[in-house]
Amino acid sequence: MTTLINWFEIPVQDMDRACAFYETVFATKLNRQAGSDGHMAVFPYTQPATGGALCRSEHHRPGASGCIPYLNGGEDLAQPLGRAEKLGATVLLGKTMVAPEVGYMALFRDCEGNTIGLHSRA
């Protein structure tokens, strides 16, 4: 096994609101799809089994106390964190050094009530 993560799903109630939020925060377009048990909006990814999506179905319930996915904050996570905050996200932990060899992390509460982490090297 070369990596443990191969897919993540962020639960949402309002897909339009969540897509607008994440497309703005990460300055990217999500690929909306309808599935057999709900709807999803897939984040861009380049290698199979390394992506994730926003998901709305009977099995997905947004909330602050679930798993915390850490998303790629790009060159400097302060940029997407700032965009999230402008969109009404609550910053739970600002940009914080983990260790010089690891980089930085931050936490915010998204528009659906989920706790989301960011990571960047700088």
DANOR-V235947 format. One record per residue. N is the residue number from 1. PHI is phi in whole degrees, 0 to 359 (NA if undefined). NEAR is the number of other ideal C-beta (glycine too) atoms within 10 Angstrom. Layout:
# DANOR-V235947
{{N	PHI	NEAR} {N	PHI	NEAR}}
This chain:
# DANOR-V235947
{{1	NA	4} {2	263	3} {3	206	8} {4	277	5} {5	280	11} {6	226	12} {7	191	12} {8	223	15} {9	227	17} {10	257	23} {11	288	19} {12	222	29} {13	258	13} {14	247	13} {15	297	18} {16	298	10} {17	298	14} {18	295	23} {19	297	17} {20	300	14} {21	298	21} {22	290	25} {23	295	14} {24	285	14} {25	301	25} {26	259	20} {27	49	10} {28	213	10} {29	252	11} {30	264	19} {31	264	11} {32	283	14} {33	217	11} {34	260	8} {35	245	11} {36	293	5} {37	238	12} {38	163	16} {39	235	17} {40	217	23} {41	230	21} {42	272	16} {43	290	21} {44	295	10} {45	208	12} {46	252	6} {47	245	8} {48	304	8} {49	62	9} {50	224	13} {51	243	16} {52	190	17} {53	206	22} {54	279	25} {55	225	22} {56	233	22} {57	197	15} {58	293	7} {59	265	10} {60	249	19} {61	233	13} {62	298	19} {63	177	10} {64	277	13} {65	250	8} {66	272	14} {67	298	9} {68	247	12} {69	282	15} {70	256	15} {71	261	18} {72	292	12} {73	275	24} {74	73	16} {75	294	10} {76	210	14} {77	298	25} {78	299	17} {79	291	16} {80	295	24} {81	297	24} {82	296	15} {83	295	15} {84	299	24} {85	296	14} {86	297	10} {87	274	16} {88	103	10} {89	294	19} {90	266	13} {91	281	14} {92	269	14} {93	212	13} {94	292	14} {95	306	17} {96	226	10} {97	291	9} {98	276	10} {99	193	7} {100	306	7} {101	279	6} {102	257	10} {103	111	14} {104	241	20} {105	223	18} {106	205	22} {107	230	17} {108	216	21} {109	259	16} {110	282	23} {111	293	19} {112	257	23} {113	96	16} {114	277	22} {115	270	18} {116	235	22} {117	257	16} {118	236	25} {119	223	16} {120	210	19} {121	283	13} {122	234	11}}
